[in-house]
Amino acid sequence: MSIFLPQRFIPTSTEKDSDGFTIDTIHGHEWGMSRLLDGLDAEKRHWLHRCGQMAVTRGGRAFLVGGSVRDLLLSNDQVDLDVVIEGDGMGVAQDLARELGGSLIRHHAFQTAVVTTANGFRVDVATARREEYKRPGQLPQIVPGDLENDLARRDFTINTMAISLSESDFGAFIDPHDGRSDLETGCIRAMHPRSFADDPTRVLRALRFSVRYSYKIEDKSEEWMNEAITGGCLGTVSGERVCKELRLLFTESPMQGPSRLEVEGVLPIVHPGLRFQRKPLQGLQDLIEWWEVASSGVSLVTKPKGWLMVLGCCAKRLSSTERWDLVRHLKLSREERRPLIDSGAPWKRAADSLLDSPGQPLNSMVEREFRGIDQGALLVGASIAGIDSAKAEMVRIYLDELHGVTAELDGLELRELGVPQGPIVGEILERLRVSKLDGKAPNASVERKLVKAWLAENQL
């Protein structure tokens, strides 16, 4: 891990900011940090400069904050731009979108906005704010504030650092909660005793950061986190917000993520039937790696999402009713729910039907049974069955050789061969496809002979 740690410079009490206050008492500045922003590409640095200028034009100040600063200190290749404005954040976002020629999505309730360009360049802009939580799990009430308030409301100290974007002190490092020290020592420290109760999704976030960086949750923070878990605070959070955190955790850490959730007693809170399944999850990673190679260059309408397949493995013991309860709780979309639903009864029926058939099932039988099942669900089912099982082998054959197979001839060519217009065209195309799957029609020439034979046989 590479962390840029410049020498600390403590400003004297005679040094004032533009408002006449001593800099270190207002924002805890550390100077000499402008080189840190050199880790960004020229485009990002330019627009950060412009954010600072736009904020000043509107009578405010701009800062790069939170995860952006954390990732810069960790020398991450990809750094998202999260900008906080002391003043009119929505106005700065509007100015930025206009100058960038990008789209603007505003969330007025939270005074946040997202500016995105056609080539994917993105800046998140927010007005500095304080948050007040009325009840555990409830979204906070927002009150405009300054940078000091905005940093104090955050989840962990490693996310409470900022960098000034004002021209007068561009690049000045701001660290009022000593987040840099916790980042350096690998410590996840909550901001206050009620942090996890106020926003229980911070439980999932703390575990995600712990797994991602191999950091230790600070003792007192872990105590507060466990109190929130045993106190049922996670049950007060909407399934949609829980789903967002699961998506991030399982995408980043498909093995350690669910394992850690089970150890901490969180997985059964999401649903009582969810369990960490070590062997199926290990098999899933092998199958996903195989599928990524096998499907390279293949055009897929929707590629299976890894985090949903991880969830599908954890749902191994769930009945069909329980699976539907879970997808409704997590507010999964129609497409997202399929790996979870299809890896239950639909997968079991299809796989058992093939294994119960006499002899080796024909390719056309395998394709017919698996055709309507989500591809992610097939990989989950194969992982649970065991990657060396007969079921897993049928899945590999289907995905690698049988999925998407069509006849060589098309409807126009059938008409030219004398096939009358109507439903029979589709019927013959399907018969040709089945023959191709089973190795009886390896090319267009053989397909034409089959069509002519069928026409003669049926006197058409």
C-alpha positions, 0 to 999 in steps of 0.5 A: 500500500502506498500512502503519500504522507507529507510533512505536517505544517501547523499554521501559526495563529497569525495565519487567517483564512478569507473570513479572518479566522485562524485556519487550523481552528476552522478546518485543521489544514495541513499544507504542502498537499497540492502534489496529492492532486497530481495523482489525478489526470489532467481532466479531473484536475481541471474540473476540480479547479473549475469547481473551486472557481465556480463556488467562489463566484457564487460566494462559497468554497469547494472541497474534494471530500470523503472517499475521493481523498481516501482513495488518493492517499491509497494511490488507487487508479480510479478516484471518483470525484466527490465535491462538497460546496460551502454555499450553493451546491446545487447552483455550482452543479448546474454551472458545472453541467452547463460548462461540461455539456453534461446531464444533471440529476438533482436530489433536492431532499439531500441537496446532492447532484450528479453531473455526467458527460456522454463519455462517462466523466462524472462529478458528484456535488453536494451542499455541505450539511448537518444530519439529524436522525429521529429514529434508527434506520430512518433517513436523516433530516438535512440542515445546511452547514459548513465543511466542519459539519459535513465531515463530522456527519460521516461514517468513519474517520478514514472518510472525513478528510478533505482537500481545498479547491479554492485558488488561494489554497488549492490542494490544502489537506484538511483532516480534523478527525485524524483520518490519515492516521487511521488510514495509515494504521489500518483502523476503521473508527466510527465517529460516535457511539450512535453512528451504527444505530443512526444509520445501520447500513454502516454495519455493512459498510464497516465490514466491506471496508474491513474486508476490502482493505484488511483493516481492523474495526477499532475496539470501541467501534466494534462494540457499538457495531455489535450493539446495533446488530444485536439490538435489531437496528438492521431490521429498521433499514429498507431492503433497498438500502441493504441491497445496495450494500450487499451488491457492493460487498459481494461484488468486491469480496464474493468469498470473504464478504458473505463469510464475514456477514455470517460470522458477525451475525448479519447474514441471517438478519437479511433473511433467516435462511441465508447461510455462507456456503463455502464449497458452492461459492468456491465452485462458483468462482471457478465456473465464473472464470470458465464462463468469462473465457467461454463467452468472450466475444459472444454477444449477451443481452444481459451478462450474469451479475456475480453478486447475484450469483453469490446471493443465490449460493447463500440462498441454497436452503431457501424454498420458493416462497422464501426466495420470493420473500427475499427478492421482494424485501431487497426490491430486486428488479425483474431481471435481478431476481432471476438468478435467485428464483431460477436457481431454486425450483426451476433449476431443480426440475430441469436438472432432475428431468435430464438426469432421470431420462434414460441414457445420455440426454440428447443435446436438444433435450438439454437445450430445451430444459435449460433454455428458459432458465437464467444463465446466472441461475444455471451457474449457481445450480451447477456450483451447488451440485458440485463443479465435477457433477453431471449437472455441472457438465450439462450446464457447461455444455449448454452454455458453451455449445448449445445456447443460442444455436439456430438453423443455418437456413432462414424463412426466405430460403425455406420459401425458395425450397417450396415450403408454403407460407404459414406456421409450417415455416416456423415448425420446420425451422425448429426441426432444423435447429433440433437436428443441428443441436443433435449433430444430424444437420451439421451444415446448410447443405444437409438442412436443404436435403432434410427440408426436401425430404420432409416436403416429399414425405408430406406431399407438399 
